Amino acid sequence: MIKLVNINKAYGDKVILNNFNLEINKGEIIGLLAPNAEGKSTLLKILGGHITFDSGEYFFYGEEFYYKHKELIGYMNDTPIIPKGWKAIDGVDYYKEYFKTFNYEKCMDMLKYFKIDLDRKIKTFSKGENEKYHLALALSINGSLYIMDEPLAAIDLIAREEIIKMIIDNFSLESTIIISSHLVSDIEKMLDRVLLLKDGQIICNKLVEDLRVEGKSVVDLYKEVYGYVQV
């Protein structure tokens, strides 16, 4: 489905991705895990078509990636992308106009489930409401790839559970979801595969079920690779 070949990306002298290679198939929820400053957000932005890379190739369903493929990608950024001065309905209308693949009715149903007031301005939303709002926008793309950069950041346990449930309920085997999060223990139960990123490379690509057979959790693997850190 997705193939990255010898991707290089640097900011000045700082190398982020170094001859990076990766193949992703449909039908999996994938956890992209690493401590800060290992390039997770950069990789996700490249996959989402939000930034360019310096060299290499990016194939999307066998074609070289170009802007039209962005219509098949639901992208939830690590920071809100809808202007704070807009009302919630303004963002929905923007997505409806910008993305031909946007399912307006589905989005409205999710926002109703999350009890998001469409007449409220984004700047009045709590962190949890903001996360739910942007998640609904991303999941309402009728696409093939869904990218979520820190979808559970700084929100309470109840909001996390609601977001995880919504992600699982909207997952299709005809698509792929990639989630980056520091809250490894929270997202572990919904992952099919984990990718661990370090020094501009994927250093571990493993099925979660294989980990369980070995008697390990994703948290155990994370600590083995990166040392004892809170996850």
C-alpha positions, 0 to 999 in steps of 0.5 A, a space after each residue: 500500500 505505502 512504500 518509502 524508499 531511501 527517504 532523506 530529510 534534514 533540517 540544516 545539519 540535523 539529520 532526521 531521516 537517513 536513507 529511510 525505508 518502510 513498507 506499510 500494508 492495509 488492514 493494520 493499526 500501527 503504533 509509531 513509537 519513540 522518545 522526543 526528537 527521533 523524527 516521528 512527527 516529521 515522518 508522519 508529515 511526509 506520509 501525510 503529504 504535509 512536508 517534502 523530503 530531500 531525496 528518495 521515493 514515496 509510493 502510494 498504492 503503487 503510484 509516486 505520491 502526489 497531492 491528489 493522494 492527500 484526499 485519501 488521508 485523514 490526518 490529525 496533527 499534534 497541534 490543532 489546525 482549525 483556526 481558533 477564531 472559527 466556530 466548530 461548524 466552520 471547520 466542518 464546512 471547510 473539510 466538506 469543501 476541501 476534501 471530496 472524500 469527506 463524509 459530512 454526515 459521519 462527521 456530524 454523527 461523531 461530533 454529536 456523540 462527542 457532544 461538541 457544540 457546533 456554534 462554539 468557537 475553537 478557542 473555547 474548547 478544552 484540550 479534550 474537546 479539541 482532540 475529539 473535534 479534530 479526530 472526528 474531522 480526520 476519521 470522516 475522510 473516506 480514505 485509505 490512510 489515517 495518521 494520528 500524531 499524539 491524539 491522546 496528549 494531555 487529556 484525561 482518562 475518560 476522554 482517552 477511552 472515548 477517543 480510543 473507542 472511536 478509533 477502533 469503531 471506525 477502523 476498516 481492514 481496507 485502510 491503515 491507521 498510524 498512531 504516534 503517542 507517548 502514552 504507550 500503555 494506553 494505545 497498546 490494546 488497539 495496536 496490531 503492529 509497532 514501529 520503533 524509530 531511532 537515529 533516523 531509522 526503523 529499528 524494530 518492526 513487529 507484530 504485537 501478537 508476536 510480542 505476546 507470544 514471547 511473553 512481552 508487552 509493547 511497554 516492555 519492548 519500548 523500555 528494552 529499546 529506549 531504557 526505563 522511561 515512563 510510558 
